[in-house]
């Protein structure tokens, strides 16, 4: 019986454990986690905070009991303190101080990521929050019940920051969204799409303070103000949603890392040391849109990387197909999805990038109910015509379309071949000359 130790049990660690136990009877799985819960869906946290779902129960898809039922040994609230990679021993300490030593044949690091806390004055003030774990959301929800908290400032206008801004506004709070960038969501969308989201936020009463750098937080015990290089914003609560960094303190001196500190892995999720794998937010990915190793922290990438690592641990020799960074967001019913590179990002990477835009109704105009326009941009290389990325926005759920574009980027499909792809037509779903076909046909 071979021994596998998994460090961390959120998306990646849980997927790795389940995959091993579902596919092999010859491996004993031992799991360590510093938290008290397993598999929390952080991407649904804003829905819980904003009362768009009834409670957090559905945000967990696995438990200690479900892993133990399959035969795993699970140690919760037991952080791993060190790993001896030569002797193949994991050292951990339980909440009561008991020290554990567990040997392994293979170890999978699924240590995830940590919130970025800026080095500015005032982050220690009361009501300055970070939001990643279940416990963080629980604290924020409890504090929102306090009628004295009227002004909420969210620092960071990426996906999490935008989602939280909506959640706080749904509580009737005065919300200010601050970012050093001049728009929301610049990592995922080009200007015509980010403008749609910005307008959407403003129409719902959210104050946008873009192009501002936070210099300090002020207050007497509790936070009262956020001071930027351009303005001062009242704040009874501040939520730091700047982003995340890989949690790679374990083995940082022994394992090769990427420029941002993530464990550097190959397409089998192997690190620079034998029998040591890394998956999820703590590890790199292979980005097909750039044809090189990169870092993209997404739950979908975490799960896929864990499945690949697990199969290689049990002897099924498989490689990752790479990723495109496919993602999406829904704010006040405005749905936006993207995959691959934006036009701006592609140009910055040296591609001869161009794009084709198209906007049309999802269904024929005679379908009067539930018919919305869809905005589409296809980014491609002007020289090779290969598709580099795509962005879509609508009040209609057109999210399945981005899966096709993700595969197009992965398989190096040209925009001209896409134009002749067999896409079905039925008035209940789309138009005979649909926006995907028309966008591809209009590519110059």
N, C-alpha and C positions, 0 to 999 in steps of 0.2 A: 504494500500500500504506500503510494507516494504522498508526501505531505506538501500541501500548498498553503501558504499564508497570504492573506489579502489584508492590506492596510488601508482601511477606509471603506465605508458602506453606503455611499450615496449612489448616484446613477451608475457610475463605472464599477465600483466595488460590488454592488448588488448584482449587476449584470454578469460580472465575471464569476461570482460564486454560483449563481443559478445555472450558467452555461456549463461550468465544470460538472456540477452535481447532476445536471439533466443528461449529460452525455458520457459520463464515466463512472464506473463503480470501483475504479482502482485508485482514486485520489481522495484523500482526506483533507477537507477544507477547514481551516481555522481563520476566523475573521476578528480583526481588532478595529475599534472605533472609539474616538474620544467623546463622541456625542451620546445622547441617551435615546436617539431614534434613528431609524433606517429609512433611506429612500425618499426623503422629502422633496417634493416637486416645487422647487423655488420659483419656477416660471409661473406657477399659479398663485404665488404669494400676494400679488397686487389684487387679484380677484377676491381673495379672502379679506384683505385689508379694506377694500372698497365695498364690501358687503354684496358682491356680485355672485357669490356662492354662499351657501348657508353655514359652512364651517370648514375646518381644515382636514376633516377625516379623509376625504377623497384625495388629498394631496400626498398620501402615503400609499405606495403600491407593493410594499413588502414590509416584513417585520422580523424581529428576532425569532419569533415562533415559526414563521414560514421557512426561514433558513434552517433552523434547528430541525424542523420536520423532515427536511431533506438529508439531514446527517451532519450539518456543519456544527463546529464548535464556535460559539459567538461570545466575544468579550466586549460588552458595551461600557462606555465611560472608562475606557482603559487605553489611554494614549500610548503609542509606541515611542519609547525614549531613545532607542538606538538599534541599529542592525549591524551585526558582524557579518559582512559579506564573505569573508574567507571561511569562517566556521559555519556559516549558514544558520545563524541564530538571531531571532527577533527578541528584543527585550522590551517589556511593557510594564506599566504600573497601574494597578487598579485604584479606584477612588478611595479605598480604605488603606492604601499604602502598600498592599501586597505586590511584590515584584514577581513577574512571570518571565520565563525563558522558554521559547518555543523554537524547535529546529524546523528546517524546511528543506525540501528539494527544489522548489521554485517559490519565489515571492513576487506578488503583484502589488505595486504601489499605486494606490488610488486615493491619494491624499488631497485631491481637489485643489481649490483656490481659496484665497483670503481677500477680504475687502481692502481696497487701497484707502488708507487714512492719510490725508495730506499733512505735511509738517508745518502746520500753522497754529497760531495762538487760539486757544479756546475750544479745542476739540474735546477737552475733558469736562466741559460744562454740562449740567443736567439738561436733558431733552435733546442732546446731540446724538443721533441714532445711526447705526449701520443696519442694513437689512439684507441678510443672506440666509440665516438659519431660521428654523421654526420658532426658536425662542426669541429671536429678534423681532419677528412679526408679531408674536404674542405680546411683547412689551409695547410695541407701537400701537397696537389695537387697544390695549388697556389705557394708554395715555390719551388716545383720541377721545375717550369718554369725558375727559376733563374739559369743561366749558371754557376754561381760561386759555386753552390752546386754540387760538383763532388763526394765527398767521403761521403757515408752514412753508419752509424753504427747502427745495430739493436741489442739491448740488450734483450736477451731472445729467445730461440730456441724451444719454444712450437709451437702450430699450428699457432698462429697469427704472431709470429716472423718469422717463415719460409715462410709463405704466403707473408708477407711484403718484405722479402728479395728478393723473386722472382719479386714482383711488382716494386721495385726500380731498379733491374737489367734490367728489361724491358724498363726502361727509360734511359738505358745506363750509370747508375751510378756505381761507384766502391763500392761494397757492402761488408761489414764485418759483420758476424753474431757471436755474443759473447754469451756464456752461461757458467755458473759455472759447469754444467754437462759436461761429456766427449762426449756427442753425442746430436743430435737433437731428439726431441720427445720421451724422455725416459719414460714418464708417460703412453704412449699408446702402445709402441712396444718393443719387445725384440731386441737384438743386430743384428741378421741377417736382420731385417727390417730397423732399424735405419741406418745401414751401407748402405743400398740401397738409402735411402734419402740423406745421407751425400755425397755419390758419385754423385748423381744426382745434388746436389747443386754445388759441386766443378766442375763438367763437364760444368756447365753454368757460371763459372767464379766467383762464390761467395766464398769469403775467410772465412774459418771456424776457429774461435778462441774459441775452446771448452776447458773446464777445466780451464777457466780463471775467476777470480773474479774482477769485476769493483770496483776500489777504489775511483776514482774521475773523474770529467769532467773538462777540462781546456779550457780556452780561454779568450780573451779580449773583453768582452761584448757578443760576439758570441762564440759558442762552436767551438773548433779547434782540440781537442784531447780527446780520451778516454784512461785513464791510468788504466791498470789492474795490478794484482800481477805478471804478467809475461811479459807484453809488453805494448807499447804505439801505439795506432791506430789513424791515421789522421781521422778527422771527420768534415765535413761541416754541417752535420745534424745528430742528434742522436735520435732514436726512442726507447722509453722504452716500451718493450713488455714483461715485467717480469711476468705478470699475474694479477689477479683481487682478490679483497676481498669483502665479503658481505657488502652491504650498509645498516647497521642496527642500525644507531644512534637513529632512532625513537623507543621509547619504550625499549631501551636497558636495562634500569634499572627495567623494569616491566616484561619483557618476558624472558623465559628461552632460553638460547643460546647454540649452539654447541661449540666445542673447538676452532673453527676459528671465532666465533662471529656470525655465521648464526643463524637465528631464528630456534629453534628446533620445528619440527612439527611431527604429527602422519600421518598415511596413509590417513587420510581425510583432510590433510593440516591444521589441527587445531593447534594453538599455545598453550602455557600453560594457556592462558586466554580465557574465554568463548566469543564466537562471534568474535574472532580475528583469521584470517587465514593469512598464509604467503605462497607465491608462487614464483617460479623462482629462480634467482641467490641469493636472500637474504635468502633462506630457505634450510633446509636439504632435503635429499632424502633417500629412503630406497634402499640400494644397494643389489640386489639379489645375486651378485657374492660373497659378503662377509656375507650375511644374517644379516646385521645390518645397522643402520643409518649411513649415510656418507654425503659428500658434493661433488657434481659433477655439475659444472656450464656449462650447455649446453642449447641451444635454444629449443631443442626437449623436454628436461626435464621441461623447463619453461612452455611450452604450455600444456603438459600433466598435470602438477601439477595445472595449472590454471583451466583446465576443471574439474578436480576432486573437487577443492575448490568451483567452481561456482555451480556445481550440489548439493553439500552439503548445500550451502547457500539457494538454492531454495527448499530444502527438499528432493532431490533425494539422498538417503543414499548409497554412493559408496565409495570404497577405491582405492587407487593407487595400481597398480600391481607391483610397484617397478621398478627399472631401472637397466640397465647393463652398462651404460656409453657408448653406441654405438656412434662411431664417424668416421670421415674420412677426407682425405685431397687429393688434386690433385695439384701437382707441376710439371710444364713442362711435363705434360701428364703422369707422374708417379702417379698412383692412389693407395692409401693405406687406408684400413679400419680396424677397430678393435672393439671388444666388450668385456666386462668382464675384467678379470685379465690377465696381462702378466705372463709369467712363473716366472720372477724375483719377481714380486709383490706378487704372490700367495705364493711363498716360504717364503717371508718376513712376511707374515701373518700367517705362521704356517701350511699351507697345505703341504701334501706330493705330491707336484706338479711335474708333468712331462709333456711331450708334444710329439706330433707326427707332423713331417713336411712332406710336399709333394709338388712337383713342376711339372707341366705338362702344355701342351697347353690347352687352353680353349675348342677348337674344334678339330675334327680329322685333322691329318696332311694334308689330301687331300684338306682341305679348305685353300687355299693359301693366300687369301686376308683378312686382318683384323683379323688375328689369332695370339694371343700373349700368352705367358706363364703366368700362375698364380702361385704365391707362397703362400702357406697356412700353418699356424701353428694352431693346436688345442691344447689348454692347458687343462689338466684334472687332477683330483685327482687320484693318483695311487691306493689308498685304495678303494675308492668308485666307481671309474671310471666315476664320474660325471664331465661333461664339465664345466670348470671354465671361459673359454674365447677363443677367436680366433682372428687371424690376417691374413690379405690377402693383396697382392700387385700385381699389374699388370699394363700394359699399356691398357689393356682391361677393360671395365666397368663391374666389377664383383660385384658391390656394393650390389645388391639384395641378394647375398649370406650371407652377414653379418646379415641381418634381421633374417635368419633362425638360425644362431648361437646365436643371441640375445634371441630368443625364447627358444633355447635349454638351455641357462644358466638360464633363468627365470623359466623354467619348470623342472630343475634338470635332464635333459636328460643325459644318459650315452653315452660314445663314442661308445660302442658296439651296442646300439640301433640305433645310427646315421648311423652306417655302413650298416644297413639293411633298412634304410628309403627309401620309394618309391620316387626316383628322376627320372624324365622323361629323355628321350634321343631323340634328333634330331640333326643331324650334323650341322644344322644352329646355334645351341645354345651351344652344349657341346659334350662330348665323352661318350660312353656307360659305360666305367669304368672311371668316371670323378674324378677330383682331390679331391672332398669332400669325395666320397666313398672310394677312395684309401687311403687317409690320415687316415680315421677312421679304415679301415681294417688293416692298418699297425701299429696301436697302440698296444704296448706291454703290 
